[in-house]
């Protein structure tokens, strides 16, 4: 690709709705549309099947295999058809033929028109093995119907769709077979969960079915039938809406969605947007999309709790018209996956939604799209140069031609892309005009080499864009001309260290100042052995910042301050402390615009000079819980340093309490009155406790322990316990993990009705092991709803929890990942050798399963995973062990 830049120019970085408007590297949307659509087509096998990827294989019954997941393939093909070349249309039709040839009649649920997941032997690329399993029946069918509509609209074989009417109706019926009287579908007959995501896809599938019935089959009765069911489904989806919390339930029967949980709670909220359930311009869509970005601001930079890219979010952003976040995402995935030969974890559905996002934003922002064109020759073909179709072109008749696009009105433009075919103009000039009479040249090319010319120039007002071709390599063959007013909106990246490789200076040892912003935790800056030294970072341009992280070497400061400045002369103090204790200080403050960040090293705590391993600067827009903090600004007390105890309930993450450097300290909060509470959040400073407990009291005399641990690792601890009436909250700081005193930035106390437990989880943060992948077994007892353990793809696995001591219990809750076990049992033991089975089933259906049994006393809880319910290894998000009789 050839990129031409006439004028390099810099715009002042300004804050715009939490983002920055700057001139920066732009996105070539058409290039991404082509690359991803063509890559999806390359995944098609001679049979017509489309595998997920060829960069990753699966062991299925001991055979190395590619995976054919029909749901992913349907969504991938929809994206592939954003570039509806003849080859891609053929690929789409061949996939449909394969899909129809592999319909079940009936399946294991006695449904016809469904389809299973298949595995393809890598060695032969001929032998397909059915898994006899599908993840859902509603979404598979719905996305197939939407794909059919897309295929016809993109210029596909309408007769093919007409000829297969009965089979397509059968597929629609498979989707509708699980629709309940409330209009919501369950995922599949043997998995009775009404998902928001699935039903949003069903809504779009029914709209597509009605479109096919009207425009292809011309069946009035069937059209009205599908429209009526779509209305019923829409009403059902509305029952999942909570007006009190202003969001949807992720699925019917669950409590309020928790925005902090990336999948499924947060991601599910945007499905009604991109599936058309609601108007993207409406208040509800805006609120939901805004909340997604508030709680998970890192998604455009692939920074989420999930390992996959989640291009569905980028397409949702495109539907919402959020060019900035779409551009950031496209640049991220291009660097991470597309330009790396589409390496795993990239797969066909990710590519499909990426193509859709690129096409949507391109067509929203390309001001030349479908505008009137005149030219010197081949006039009837001129419309092809700006119709958005990358598969046709305008051909000039001689080497000196011209074309002119009327943008319809005068507007600011600063970027033009020209997509060439095999022959091209190597010499040309671009002119602009307000009146089509007086033209100004903004760019001249003297040695072009074809492919793509991406030309950027200073902001110019124009209505007409004229390109004069003065010399060509063969006859001019131009596929597309795109015109933009390119103002790139860069959303904040909460994990982007703005100081990395910036410019650092210091009052002494200036030549080594760079070592504290080089990203290397083994190099450092150190001042002379004096007080009142300083260290400064020049960020290069104005940046919005709200967090500084200082990783002190052993030579730390007791007194220091953080200051910011725009001009390097006038500074504002955003943080100061006289109780520094070294380690890692994560300092938060109100968002400010700054070019310079200075650390004033006032008073040393050692005989050496002040020294940091690293200093990082961030614009961290992450938003924790929006629940009211009952501890905020309430009276506090502590065993030592009580005068500073209020600093951990003041709502500021840049102030803190720290005890004397002793074990067995305590910290207490008086809520002012008895409150019903069930959650405490501790944001530890670097000086955390490995062993601590939380106690509650109504009178300040008699305390009950609701939580205790000996294996804390610091950071932010979210502790949930049964709803309890209390006025006083005490944290017993039993054993320090560092030489310093125990210290918190903040302690929050909440009533969180979305996290109600009738008894404490006895398994939380205990010890777990497993037959395979034992190193990650802890993830299913860590209280984190989006981390998990998964076995190898084998039957007869086991998972074991050691509670540490014998406990009374009568309930186990297993929150299965999609890969559940259909046959499993639960065993208990006091010694780890002799086990008693308290529960066994051969009809497990996954989801969240609650198992109750007679109260038993045991130290070890074992789950025997006899038979998998899916081709994957058995997997849990979380396992809880409870005693409901306490």
C-alpha positions in Angstrom: 0.0 0.0 0.0 1.3 3.4 -0.9 0.5 6.2 1.5 0.8 9.9 0.4 0.8 12.7 2.9 1.0 16.2 1.5 1.0 18.2 4.7 1.9 16.9 8.2 0.0 19.0 10.7 -0.7 18.9 14.4 -3.9 19.8 16.1 -4.2 20.7 19.7 -5.2 17.7 21.8 -8.5 18.5 23.4 -10.8 16.6 25.7 -14.0 15.6 24.0 -16.5 13.5 26.0 -13.7 11.6 27.6 -11.8 11.1 24.4 -9.3 13.1 22.4 -9.6 14.6 19.0 -6.3 14.5 17.2 -4.8 14.0 13.8 -3.3 10.6 13.8 -2.9 7.4 11.7 -6.2 6.8 9.9 -7.9 3.5 9.1 -8.3 2.1 5.6 -11.8 0.6 6.0 -12.0 -0.9 2.5 -8.7 -2.6 3.0 -10.0 -4.3 6.2 -13.3 -5.2 4.5 -11.4 -6.9 1.7 -8.8 -8.6 3.9 -11.4 -10.1 6.3 -13.9 -11.1 3.7 -11.3 -12.8 1.6 -9.8 -14.5 4.7 -13.2 -15.9 5.6 -13.6 -17.3 2.1 -10.2 -18.9 2.4 -11.5 -21.0 5.3 -13.9 -22.8 3.1 -13.3 -26.4 2.4 -13.9 -28.1 -1.0 -17.1 -29.5 0.6 -18.4 -26.0 1.2 -17.9 -26.1 5.0 -16.3 -23.1 6.6 -14.0 -23.9 9.5 -13.4 -21.5 12.4 -9.7 -21.1 11.6 -6.8 -23.1 10.3 -4.3 -21.7 12.8 -5.8 -23.7 15.6 -6.9 -27.3 15.8 -8.9 -29.5 18.2 -8.4 -33.0 19.3 -11.7 -34.7 18.7 -11.8 -38.4 19.6 -8.0 -38.4 19.3 -8.0 -36.9 15.8 -6.5 -33.5 15.1 -9.4 -31.6 13.6 -10.6 -28.3 12.3 -13.9 -27.1 13.8 -17.1 -26.3 11.9 -19.3 -24.2 14.2 -22.4 -23.3 12.2 -23.3 -20.3 14.3 -19.9 -18.7 13.9 -19.9 -19.5 10.2 -23.3 -17.9 9.6 -22.1 -14.7 11.3 -18.8 -14.9 9.4 -20.6 -15.2 6.0 -22.8 -12.1 6.8 -19.5 -10.2 7.3 -17.9 -11.8 4.2 -20.8 -10.4 2.1 -19.9 -6.9 3.0 -17.5 -7.5 0.1 -19.9 -9.2 -2.3 -17.5 -10.3 -5.0 -18.5 -13.1 -7.3 -16.2 -15.5 -5.5 -17.6 -14.5 -2.1 -21.2 -14.9 -3.3 -20.2 -18.4 -4.6 -18.6 -19.2 -1.2 -21.7 -18.1 0.6 -24.0 -20.3 -1.6 -21.7 -23.3 -1.1 -21.8 -22.8 2.7 -25.6 -22.7 2.5 -25.7 -25.9 0.5 -23.4 -27.6 3.1 -25.6 -26.3 5.9 -28.8 -27.6 4.2 -27.2 -30.9 3.5 -26.3 -31.4 7.2 -29.7 -30.5 8.7 -30.9 -33.0 11.3 -34.1 -34.9 10.7 -34.5 -35.3 13.6 -31.9 -34.5 16.2 -31.5 -35.9 19.7 -34.2 -33.6 20.9 -36.5 -34.9 18.1 -36.3 -31.5 16.3 -35.8 -31.3 12.5 -34.1 -28.4 10.9 -31.3 -28.1 13.4 -27.6 -28.7 12.8 -24.7 -30.0 14.9 -21.1 -28.9 15.3 -18.7 -30.9 13.1 -15.0 -31.7 13.2 -12.9 -32.1 10.1 -9.9 -34.4 10.0 -6.9 -32.2 9.4 -4.9 -35.0 7.7 -7.4 -35.7 5.0 -9.6 -32.5 5.0 -12.3 -34.9 3.8 -13.6 -36.8 6.8 -16.2 -35.0 8.8 -17.4 -36.2 12.2 -20.6 -34.9 13.8 -20.3 -34.0 17.5 -24.0 -34.8 17.9 -24.1 -31.5 19.8 -25.2 -27.9 19.3 -24.8 -24.9 21.6 -28.3 -23.7 20.8 -31.2 -24.2 18.3 -32.6 -20.6 18.4 -29.4 -18.7 17.5 -28.1 -21.2 14.9 -31.4 -20.9 13.0 -31.8 -17.1 13.5 -28.4 -16.3 12.1 -28.9 -18.6 9.1 -32.1 -16.7 8.2 -30.3 -13.3 8.6 -27.5 -14.6 6.4 -30.0 -15.6 3.7 -31.4 -12.1 3.6 -28.0 -10.6 3.4 -27.1 -13.0 0.6 -30.1 -12.0 -1.6 -29.6 -8.3 -1.0 -25.9 -8.6 -1.9 -26.8 -10.0 -5.3 -26.9 -13.7 -4.6 -28.9 -16.4 -6.3 -32.5 -15.6 -5.4 -33.8 -18.7 -7.2 -31.6 -20.9 -4.9 -33.4 -19.4 -1.9 -36.8 -19.8 -3.5 -36.1 -23.5 -4.4 -35.2 -24.3 -0.8 -38.2 -22.6 0.8 -39.4 -25.7 2.6 -36.0 -26.5 4.2 -35.7 -22.8 5.2 -39.1 -22.9 6.8 -38.1 -26.0 8.6 -35.0 -24.1 10.0 -37.3 -21.3 11.1 -39.6 -23.8 12.8 -36.6 -25.2 14.7 -36.0 -21.8 16.0 -39.7 -21.3 16.9 -40.0 -24.7 18.5 -38.5 -23.4 21.7 -40.5 -20.1 21.8 -42.5 -19.8 25.0 -45.9 -18.1 25.5 -44.1 -14.9 26.6 -42.4 -14.7 23.2 -38.9 -15.6 24.4 -37.1 -18.7 23.1 -35.0 -21.0 25.2 -31.6 -21.8 23.9 -32.5 -25.4 23.1 -35.0 -27.9 24.3 -32.6 -29.4 26.8 -31.3 -26.1 28.0 -34.2 -24.0 29.2 -32.5 -20.6 29.5 -34.0 -17.5 27.9 -31.0 -15.5 26.9 -31.1 -11.8 25.9 -28.4 -12.5 23.3 -30.2 -15.4 21.7 -33.5 -13.6 21.7 -32.0 -10.5 20.1 -30.8 -12.7 17.3 -34.2 -14.4 17.1 -35.8 -11.0 16.7 -33.5 -10.2 13.7 -34.0 -13.8 12.4 -37.7 -13.3 12.3 -37.4 -10.0 10.6 -35.3 -11.7 8.0 -37.8 -14.6 7.7 -40.6 -12.0 7.1 -38.4 -10.3 4.4 -37.7 -13.6 2.6 -41.4 -14.5 2.8 -42.4 -11.1 1.3 -39.7 -10.5 -1.3 -38.5 -13.9 -2.4 -41.4 -16.3 -1.8 -44.1 -13.7 -2.1 -46.1 -15.5 0.6 -48.4 -12.9 2.3 -49.7 -15.2 5.0 -46.2 -16.4 6.0 -45.0 -12.8 6.0 -47.6 -11.8 8.5 -47.0 -14.9 10.5 -43.3 -14.1 11.0 -44.1 -10.4 11.7 -46.6 -11.3 14.4 -44.0 -13.6 16.0 -41.4 -10.9 15.8 -43.7 -8.5 17.7 -44.3 -11.2 20.3 -40.6 -11.8 20.7 -40.0 -8.0 21.0 -42.5 -7.9 23.8 -40.8 -10.8 25.5 -37.4 -9.1 25.3 -39.0 -6.1 26.9 -39.8 -8.2 30.0 -36.0 -8.6 30.5 -35.7 -4.8 30.9 -35.3 -3.4 34.4 -36.4 0.3 34.5 -34.9 0.6 38.0 -31.4 -0.3 36.9 -31.7 0.9 33.3 -30.4 -2.3 31.8 -31.4 -5.8 30.7 -31.2 -9.1 32.5 -28.6 -11.2 30.7 -31.2 -14.0 30.8 -34.6 -14.6 32.3 -34.7 -15.6 35.9 -31.4 -13.9 36.9 -31.2 -10.8 39.1 -30.0 -7.4 38.0 -27.2 -7.4 35.5 -23.8 -6.7 37.0 -21.9 -4.3 34.7 -18.6 -5.3 36.2 -19.0 -8.8 34.7 -17.9 -8.5 31.1 -19.5 -11.6 29.8 -22.4 -12.2 29.7 -23.8 -9.3 31.7 -22.1 -6.3 30.0 -21.7 -7.7 26.5 -25.4 -8.9 26.4 -26.6 -5.3 26.7 -25.5 -4.3 23.2 -27.1 -7.3 21.4 -30.5 -5.5 21.1 -28.6 -2.6 19.6 -26.9 -4.3 16.7 -29.8 -6.8 16.1 -32.2 -3.9 15.6 -34.4 -4.5 18.6 -34.1 -0.9 19.5 -33.3 2.4 17.7 -29.6 3.1 17.9 -30.5 6.8 18.1 -32.7 6.3 21.1 -32.0 7.1 24.7 -32.0 3.5 25.8 -29.3 2.5 23.3 -27.2 5.5 24.3 -27.4 4.7 27.9 -26.5 1.0 27.4 -23.6 1.8 25.1 -22.4 4.5 27.4 -22.4 2.1 30.4 -20.5 -0.5 28.5 -17.7 2.1 27.8 -17.8 3.3 31.4 -17.3 -0.1 33.0 -15.1 -1.7 30.2 -13.3 1.2 28.6 -10.4 -0.9 27.4 -12.3 -3.0 24.9 -11.2 -1.0 21.8 -7.6 -1.9 22.8 -8.5 -5.6 23.4 -8.2 -5.1 27.1 -11.1 -7.0 28.6 -11.7 -9.9 31.0 -12.0 -12.2 28.0 -9.2 -13.6 25.9 -11.0 -13.0 22.6 -11.2 -9.7 20.7 -15.0 -9.3 20.8 -15.5 -7.6 17.4 -19.2 -7.7 18.2 -18.6 -4.7 20.3 -16.9 -2.9 17.4 -19.9 -3.5 15.2 -22.2 -2.3 18.0 -20.0 0.9 18.2 -20.3 1.3 14.4 -24.1 1.0 14.6 -23.9 3.7 17.3 -21.8 5.9 15.1 -18.8 5.8 17.4 -16.0 6.2 14.9 -13.3 6.8 17.5 -13.8 3.4 19.3 -14.2 1.5 16.0 -11.0 3.0 14.7 -9.1 2.2 17.9 -10.4 -1.4 17.7 -9.6 -1.8 14.0 -6.1 -0.6 14.6 -5.7 -2.9 17.5 -6.9 -6.1 15.7 -4.9 -5.2 12.6 -1.7 -5.1 14.6 -2.5 -8.1 16.8 -4.2 -10.5 14.3 -4.8 -9.3 10.8 -1.2 -8.3 10.1 0.0 -11.5 11.9 -1.5 -13.9 9.3 -4.8 -14.0 11.2 -3.2 -15.9 14.1 -5.3 -17.6 16.7 -7.2 -16.3 18.8 -8.7 -14.8 15.6 -11.5 -16.8 14.0 -14.1 -16.5 11.4 -16.8 -14.7 13.4 -14.4 -12.1 14.7 -13.4 -11.4 11.1 -17.1 -11.2 10.1 -18.0 -8.6 12.6 -14.8 -6.7 11.9 -15.8 -6.4 8.3 -19.2 -5.3 9.3 -17.8 -2.6 11.6 -15.4 -1.3 8.9 -18.1 -1.2 6.3 -20.6 0.6 8.5 -18.2 3.3 9.6 -16.8 3.7 6.1 -20.3 4.3 4.7 -21.1 6.7 7.5 -18.0 8.9 7.0 -17.1 8.6 3.3 -18.7 11.9 2.1 -18.2 10.9 -1.6 -20.3 7.8 -1.4 -22.9 7.6 -4.2 -22.5 11.3 -4.9 -22.9 12.6 -8.6 -19.8 12.1 -10.8 -18.9 13.5 -14.2 -15.8 12.8 -16.2 -14.0 12.8 -19.5 -14.9 9.3 -20.7 -16.9 6.1 -20.2 -19.5 8.2 -18.6 -22.0 5.3 -17.9 -19.4 3.6 -15.7 -18.5 6.6 -13.6 -20.9 5.7 -10.9 -18.7 2.7 -10.1 -15.9 4.8 -8.7 -17.8 5.9 -5.5 -20.6 3.3 -5.1 -18.8 1.5 -2.2 -18.5 -1.7 -4.3 -14.8 -2.8 -4.4 -15.5 -5.4 -7.1 -16.2 -3.1 -10.1 -14.3 -0.2 -11.6 -14.2 2.7 -14.0 -11.9 2.5 -16.9 -10.6 5.5 -18.8 -10.1 5.3 -22.6 -6.8 7.2 -22.7 -4.0 8.1 -20.4 -5.2 11.6 -19.8 -8.6 11.6 -18.3 -10.4 13.4 -15.5 -13.3 12.8 -13.0 -15.1 15.1 -10.8 -17.3 14.3 -7.7 -20.0 16.7 -6.4 -20.1 16.3 -2.6 -23.5 18.0 -2.6 -22.5 20.9 -0.3 -19.4 22.7 0.8 -17.7 20.9 3.6 -14.3 20.3 5.3 -12.2 17.5 3.7 -8.6 16.5 4.4 -8.2 12.9 3.1 -8.8 11.1 -0.2 -8.3 7.4 -0.9 -8.0 6.0 -4.4 -8.3 2.2 -4.9 -6.6 1.1 -8.2 -7.1 -2.0 -10.2 -4.2 -3.7 -12.1 -3.5 -0.6 -14.2 -3.3 2.9 -12.7 -2.3 6.5 -13.1 1.2 7.2 -11.9 0.9 10.9 -12.5 -2.1 13.0 -11.5 -3.3 16.0 -9.5 -6.1 16.5 -7.1 -8.0 19.8 -7.2 -10.9 21.1 -5.1 -13.5 23.8 -5.6 -16.4 25.5 -4.0 -18.2 26.4 -7.3 -16.9 24.0 -10.0 -15.2 26.9 -11.8 -12.2 28.0 -9.7 -10.1 25.0 -8.5 -7.2 24.8 -6.1 -4.6 22.0 -6.3 -4.1 20.2 -3.0 -1.9 17.3 -4.2 0.2 16.4 -7.1 1.6 12.8 -7.8 4.6 12.3 -10.0 5.5 8.7 -9.5 2.5 6.6 -8.3 2.7 2.9 -8.0 -0.9 1.8 -7.9 -2.7 -0.3 -5.2 -4.0 2.3 -2.7 -3.2 5.9 -2.6 -4.0 7.3 0.8 -3.6 11.1 0.5 -3.9 13.4 3.5 -3.8 17.2 3.3 -4.6 20.3 5.4 -8.3 20.9 6.2 -9.9 22.4 3.0 -13.4 23.6 2.3 -14.8 22.1 -0.9 -17.9 20.9 -2.7 -16.2 19.5 -5.8 -13.2 17.2 -6.0 -11.5 16.8 -9.3 -8.8 14.4 -10.2 -6.8 15.1 -13.4 -4.9 12.0 -14.7 -1.9 13.1 -16.7 -0.1 9.8 -17.2 -1.0 6.1 -16.7 0.5 2.7 -16.6 -1.9 1.2 -19.1 -5.4 2.5 -19.3 -6.7 4.0 -16.0 -8.7 1.4 -14.0 -10.0 2.9 -10.8 -12.1 0.9 -8.4 -13.1 3.4 -5.8 -12.6 7.0 -4.6 -13.3 7.8 -1.0 -13.3 11.3 0.5 -13.2 12.1 4.3 -13.0 14.8 6.8 -10.6 12.8 9.0 -10.8 13.9 12.6 -9.7 10.8 14.6 -11.4 10.4 18.0 -9.1 8.5 20.2 -10.9 7.0 23.2 -9.0 6.7 26.5 -7.1 3.5 27.1 -7.1 2.9 30.8 -4.0 0.6 30.6 -2.0 2.8 28.2 1.0 4.1 30.1 1.3 7.6 28.7 4.8 8.0 30.3 6.3 5.0 28.5 9.3 6.3 26.4 8.3 9.9 26.9 11.0 12.4 27.9 12.2 12.4 31.5 14.4 15.0 33.3 15.5 15.3 36.9 17.2 17.7 39.3 20.2 15.3 39.6 21.4 12.2 37.8 19.5 13.6 34.8 21.2 11.2 32.3 19.5 8.2 34.0 16.1 9.7 34.4 14.8 7.8 31.3 15.4 4.5 33.1 12.2 5.1 35.2 10.0 5.4 32.1 11.5 2.7 29.9 9.1 -0.1 30.9 12.1 -2.0 32.4 11.5 -2.9 36.1 15.1 -3.7 36.6 16.5 -0.2 35.7 16.0 3.0 37.8 16.7 6.6 38.4 18.2 7.8 41.6 18.7 11.3 42.8 21.7 12.6 44.7 21.5 12.0 48.5 19.6 15.2 49.1 16.1 16.3 50.0 14.0 18.5 47.7 14.9 16.8 44.5 12.5 16.4 41.6 11.7 14.1 38.7 9.7 15.2 35.7 8.0 13.6 32.7 7.2 15.5 29.5 4.3 13.7 27.9 4.9 15.5 24.6 1.4 17.0 24.2 -1.6 17.8 26.3 -3.0 14.5 27.8 -6.0 13.9 30.1 -4.6 12.0 33.1 -5.9 10.9 36.5 -3.5 8.3 37.8 0.2 8.1 38.6 1.9 4.8 39.7 5.3 5.1 41.4 7.2 1.9 41.9 9.8 2.9 44.5 13.2 1.4 44.9 14.1 0.7 48.6 15.2 4.4 48.8 11.8 5.9 49.0 10.4 9.3 50.2 8.4 9.9 53.3 7.2 13.3 52.1 6.5 13.8 48.4 4.0 15.4 46.0 2.8 14.9 42.5 2.3 18.0 40.4 1.0 18.7 36.9 1.5 21.5 34.4 0.5 22.6 30.9 3.4 24.9 30.2 6.2 23.6 32.4 6.2 26.8 34.5 3.0 26.9 36.4 2.3 23.7 38.4 -0.7 22.4 40.3 -0.4 19.8 43.1 -2.7 16.9 42.7 -1.4 14.7 45.5 0.8 15.1 48.5 1.7 12.9 51.5 3.9 13.0 54.6 3.4 9.3 55.3 5.1 7.6 52.4 6.2 4.1 53.0 7.7 3.0 49.7 6.6 0.0 47.7 4.2 0.7 44.9 2.0 3.8 45.2 -1.0 4.0 42.9 -2.2 7.6 43.1 -5.6 8.6 41.7 -6.9 12.2 41.4 -9.5 14.1 39.5 -8.9 14.1 35.7 -6.7 17.0 34.6 -5.1 18.1 31.3 -1.3 18.1 31.5 1.9 18.0 29.5 4.2 17.7 32.4 4.0 15.4 35.5 6.5 16.2 38.2 7.3 14.3 41.4 8.6 16.6 44.1 10.8 14.4 46.4 10.6 16.5 49.6 11.9 14.4 52.4 13.8 11.1 52.0 13.0 8.1 54.3 16.5 6.6 54.0 20.1 7.9 53.8 20.1 7.4 50.0 18.8 9.5 47.2 15.1 9.2 46.1 14.8 6.4 43.6 12.1 4.8 41.4 12.1 1.6 39.3 9.3 3.0 37.2 6.8 5.8 37.0 3.6 5.4 35.0 0.9 7.9 34.0 -2.6 6.9 33.0 -6.0 8.2 32.0 -8.0 5.5 33.8 -11.7 5.9 33.1 -12.6 2.6 34.7 -15.7 2.9 36.9 -16.2 0.6 39.9 -19.5 -0.1 41.5 -22.2 2.6 41.4 -23.8 1.3 44.6 -23.9 3.9 47.4 -20.9 3.5 49.7 -22.3 3.4 53.2 -18.9 4.0 54.7 -18.2 7.2 52.8 -17.1 10.0 55.2 -18.3 8.1 58.2 -16.4 8.1 61.5 -13.4 5.8 61.7 -10.9 4.6 64.3 -7.8 2.4 64.3 -5.3 0.8 66.6 -2.5 3.0 65.4 -2.3 6.1 63.2 -6.0 6.7 64.1 -5.7 10.4 63.1 -5.3 9.3 59.5 -8.0 6.6 59.5 -10.6 8.9 57.9 -8.4 9.0 54.7 -9.6 5.5 53.8 -13.3 6.5 53.7 -13.0 9.9 52.0 -13.7 8.7 48.5 -10.2 9.5 47.3 -7.9 6.9 45.9 -4.9 9.1 46.4 -5.2 9.3 50.2 -4.8 6.4 52.7 -4.5 5.1 56.2 -1.5 3.1 57.2 -0.9 1.4 60.6 2.4 1.2 62.4 4.6 -1.6 61.1 3.1 -4.2 63.4 0.9 -7.3 63.1 -2.5 -7.6 64.9 -3.7 -4.1 64.1 -7.4 -3.1 63.5 -9.4 -0.6 61.6 -13.0 0.3 62.4 -15.9 2.2 60.6 -19.0 3.5 62.4 -21.8 3.6 59.7 -23.8 5.9 62.0 -26.8 3.6 62.3 -27.6 0.0 61.8 -27.5 -0.9 58.1 -28.2 -4.1 56.2 -24.9 -4.9 54.4 -23.4 -7.8 52.5 -20.3 -6.5 50.7 -17.0 -4.9 51.7 -14.5 -3.7 49.2 -10.9 -3.1 50.3 -8.5 -1.3 48.0 -5.1 -2.2 49.5 -2.1 0.0 49.1 1.1 -1.9 48.3 1.4 -2.6 52.1 -1.3 -5.3 52.3 -2.1 -8.1 54.7 -1.8 -11.8 53.9 -4.0 -12.7 56.8 -7.0 -10.5 57.8 -10.6 -10.8 58.9 -13.8 -8.7 58.7 -16.1 -8.5 61.7 -19.5 -6.8 62.1 -21.3 -5.5 65.2 -24.5 -3.8 65.9 -23.4 -2.3 69.3 -19.6 -2.0 68.9 -19.1 -4.6 71.7 -20.0 -8.0 70.3 -18.5 -8.8 66.9 -19.2 -11.6 64.4 -16.6 -12.7 61.9 -18.1 -12.8 58.3 -14.9 -13.3 56.4 -11.3 -14.4 57.1 -8.3 -15.3 54.9 -4.7 -16.2 55.3 -3.8 -16.1 51.6 -4.6 -12.5 50.5 -2.5 -11.1 47.7 -3.5 -7.4 48.1 -5.0 -5.3 45.3 -8.7 -4.8 45.4 -10.5 -7.4 47.5 -14.3 -7.7 47.0 -15.8 -9.6 49.9 -19.4 -10.8 49.7 -21.2 -12.4 52.7 -24.8 -13.0 53.9 -27.0 -9.9 54.3 -26.2 -8.8 57.9 -27.5 -5.9 60.1 -24.6 -4.0 61.5 -23.4 -0.5 62.5 -19.7 -1.2 63.0 -17.4 -2.8 60.5 -14.0 -3.8 61.8 -11.0 -5.1 59.7 -8.6 -7.2 61.8 -5.1 -6.8 60.2 -3.6 -10.0 61.5 -0.4 -10.7 59.5 1.4 -8.2 57.2 2.7 -9.3 53.8 5.3 -6.6 53.7 7.7 -4.9 56.3 5.4 -1.9 56.3 2.2 -1.3 58.2 -1.1 -2.4 56.9 -2.6 0.2 54.6 -5.7 0.9 52.5 -6.5 3.5 49.9 -10.2 3.0 50.5 -12.7 0.8 52.3 -16.2 0.6 50.9 -19.3 -0.9 52.5 -22.4 -1.8 50.5 -25.8 -3.4 50.4 -25.6 -5.2 47.0 -28.9 -7.0 46.3 -27.5 -8.5 43.2 -25.2 -10.6 45.3 -27.3 -12.3 48.0 -26.2 -15.5 49.6 -28.0 -17.3 52.4 -24.7 -18.5 53.8 -21.0 -17.9 53.3 -19.2 -19.7 50.5 -17.0 -22.2 52.4 -14.9 -22.9 49.2 -14.0 -19.3 48.5 -10.2 -18.9 48.1 -9.5 -22.3 49.6 -7.2 -24.8 47.8 -8.3 -26.6 44.6 -6.7 -29.3 42.4 -7.8 -31.2 39.4 -7.0 -34.2 37.2 -5.9 -31.9 34.4 -5.0 -28.2 34.2 -4.6 -28.3 38.0 -2.5 -25.1 37.8 -5.7 -23.1 37.1 -8.0 -25.0 39.3 -8.1 -22.1 41.8 -9.9 -19.9 39.3 -13.2 -21.7 40.1 -13.1 -20.8 43.8 -11.6 -17.3 43.5 -15.0 -15.4 43.6 -14.3 -14.0 40.1 -17.3 -14.8 37.9 -15.3 -14.5 34.6 -12.3 -16.7 35.4 -12.7 -20.4 35.2 -11.1 -23.9 35.3 -11.5 -26.2 32.4 -10.4 -29.9 32.0 -8.7 -31.4 29.0 -11.3 -32.6 26.4 -11.7 -35.9 28.1 -14.3 -37.8 30.1 -13.6 -39.2 33.6 -12.0 -36.1 35.1 -12.2 -34.7 38.6 -12.0 -31.5 40.5 -11.2 -31.3 44.2 -11.6 -28.6 46.9 -9.7 -28.7 50.2 -11.6 -26.6 52.7 -8.7 -26.7 55.1 -10.6 -28.2 57.9 -13.8 -30.2 58.4 -16.9 -28.2 57.7 -20.6 -28.8 57.9 -22.3 -28.4 54.5 -25.5 -29.2 52.7 -25.4 -27.4 49.4 -23.1 -27.1 46.4 -23.6 -24.6 43.6 -21.9 -25.2 40.2 -21.8 -22.4 37.7 -20.9 -24.2 34.6 -19.2 -22.6 31.6 -20.8 -23.7 28.3 -18.7 -26.9 28.4 -20.7 -28.7 31.1 -20.8 -32.4 32.2 -24.0 -34.3 31.5 -23.0 -37.1 33.9 -21.2 -36.2 37.2 -21.3 -36.8 40.9 -20.3 -35.0 44.1 -18.3 -36.8 46.8 -17.3 -35.8 50.3 -14.4 -36.9 52.5 -12.9 -36.1 55.8 -9.5 -37.5 55.2 -9.0 -37.2 51.4 -9.0 -41.0 51.0 -12.4 -42.3 51.8 -15.2 -40.6 49.9 -19.0 -40.8 50.1 -21.2 -39.9 47.1 -23.9 -37.3 48.1 -25.2 -36.6 44.6 -25.1 -38.2 41.2 -26.8 -37.4 37.8 -26.7 -38.5 34.2 -28.9 -35.7 33.0 -26.9 -32.6 33.8 -27.8 -29.6 31.5 -25.3 -27.0 32.6 -26.0 -23.5 33.5 -26.1 -22.9 37.2 -26.9 -26.0 39.1 -27.8 -26.1 42.8 -27.3 -29.4 44.6 -28.7 -30.0 48.1 -28.1 -33.0 50.4 -28.3 -33.9 54.0 -26.0 -31.9 56.2 -22.6 -33.6 56.2 -19.2 -32.9 57.8 -16.2 -33.0 55.4 -13.0 -31.3 54.5 -12.7 -32.4 50.9 -15.3 -31.9 48.2 -14.8 -33.7 44.9 -16.7 -33.4 41.6 -16.3 -36.5 39.4 -16.9 -35.4 35.8 -17.9 -38.7 34.2 -19.3 -37.7 30.8 -19.0 -34.4 29.0 -22.1 -32.7 27.6 -20.1 -31.0 24.9 -17.0 -31.8 22.8 -14.9 -29.6 25.1 -13.4 -30.3 28.5 -15.7 -29.9 31.5 -15.5 -26.3 32.9 -16.8 -24.2 35.8 -16.8 -20.5 36.3 -17.3 -21.0 40.0 -18.1 -23.7 42.6 -19.6 -22.7 46.0 -20.0 -24.9 49.1 -22.5 -23.8 51.7 -24.2 -24.7 55.0 -27.7 -23.3 55.0 -28.5 -24.4 58.5 -26.2 -21.9 60.2 
